[in-house]
Amino acid sequence: MVSRVLLFCKQYVLICIQNTWELAIGDGCHVARSNPVGPLERVLIGKIREVAEAKGMPMSHVSARAGISRSSMWEVMNGRASPTLDWVQRVAEVLDVDPLELLQGKPVRLPKR
């Protein structure tokens, strides 16, 4: 599980996963890493799906209201990219939940690439 995430700016993120620090570089919406789908991302994906489904919101609606491109939403929700803190905040606002709530739960299984 991720023990620490430090945001340096919109472009750079330092992430600690299981005592291993990793520098990630993003475009303001998502972060491209060598292995983008870690346990924290799988928890986030599952919780976003769960909350959006409970509120009857399709992902296209969530991405449009959050000002996130459909391709960025697809990449994150399919484990192809890791979201920035700004991305998580915008999605949480649309879903009307605390951003920390999106990071609590069990990791979901994603299809193999």
ABEGO torsion letter per residue (X at the ends): XBABBBBABAABBBBBBGGBBBBBBBAGABBBBABABBAAAAAAAAAAAAAAAAAGBBAAAAAAAAGBBAAAAAAAAAGABBBBAAAAAAAAAAAGBBAAAAABEBBBBBBBX
